[in-house]
Amino acid sequence: MIHSKENSEHYTWGSQCDSWILKNTQGLSIKQEKMPAGISEKLHYHKVAEQFFYMLKGEAVFYINEEKFFVNQGESISIEPGSRHFITNESAEEIEFLVISNPSTDHDRIEIKE
């Protein structure tokens, strides 16, 4: 089956962010996500899952283990299991990206209370 935002399960997360589940099995999760300007995810980590983010539109800022990374359209970044991280959109424009998790992050997200 061919998957797209139009025919995939959709949900919202955080503050007005969108996610479309393109594939979700125990071993692999692929989501297309959209984040409005000025929005940040909460600091968290995954015990098991490695994540790979690929920017489709705009520039995201990732904080990984207290280091700051700017990831532009057409670029990607990997996050190892156990890494404390979050994505934020510090720009004035909406961003869109793919997030690929191996294995799936279902029941593998630990939020860090600050």
N, C-alpha and C positions, 0 to 999 in steps of 0.2 A: 504494500500500500504506500502511496505517496503521501507524505505528511507536510503540512504547512500550518501557519497560524490559523487559517480559516477552518481547518478540519480537525484541530487538536484540542485536547482538554485545556481549558484556561482557568487560571485562578489569580487573585491579587494577593500581594504580600507587602509587608511593611507599610509605608505611607504612599499609596497610589502607584505601586509598581505592579507590572503585569508579567505573567509567566505563561508560556504555552509549552505543554509537555509533548515533545516530538517523539520521545522514546523513554520508557521507564521499565526496566527489568531489574532484578536483584543485582545483576552484575554491571549494569550501565544505565546512566540517566543522561538524556540530552534535552535541554530546555532552551527556548529562545525567550529572552527577557528584555523588558523595556523599563527604564528608570527615568522619571522626570528630573528636571534641573533642581539642584539644591537638596537632593534626597540622599540619605545614608542608610546602609544596612547596620544591624547591630553586630558588635564584636562577638565572634564565635570561633569554634574549631570543629573538626571532624576527627573522630578517633581512627577511622579506617579509610575513608574515601579520599582519593586524590581528586582535585578539581582542575579543570582546564577552562579558561575563559578566552573567548575570541571576540574581539570588538567588531561589530557590523557597522556601527554608526557612532560617531562622536569620540570623546575621550573620557575614560574612567580613571579614577584614582583608587588604587588598592593600598591598604595598610596591612602589611604582613609582618608579624612579629616586630611591630613598632617601626618598620621601615616603610617608606612611602614610594610607590611606583606609579608612574603615569603611563597608561596604555591607550594608544591611539587606534583609530579605525584601521583595520587590516593587521593589527598586532595581537599577540596573545600572551598569556601568563599562566604558569602552572603553580598550584598551591599544594604542598605536600601534606599528608595526614599529620595532625597534631599542631599545625601552624595556626596561630591566633590571627584572624584576618577579618576584614570587611571591605566591601566595595562602596564607593561613594561617587556621586556625580557633582563635582564642584563647579561645573560649567553652567552656562546660561541656556544650554540646549539639552533636549532629551537625548539619552544614549540608548543603544540597543546592542545586545550581545548574546552569544551562545555560551552556555555553561554545561560542560560535559563532566560527569562525575563517575568515577570508577573505584569501587562499586557505587551503587546508588546511595544518596545521602539520606534516604528514608530511615528514620530512627537513628541517625548518626550525626546529629547537630547538637552541639553543647554550647549554649549561650553563656557568655562571661559577664557576670554582673560587676559593674565598675563602681 
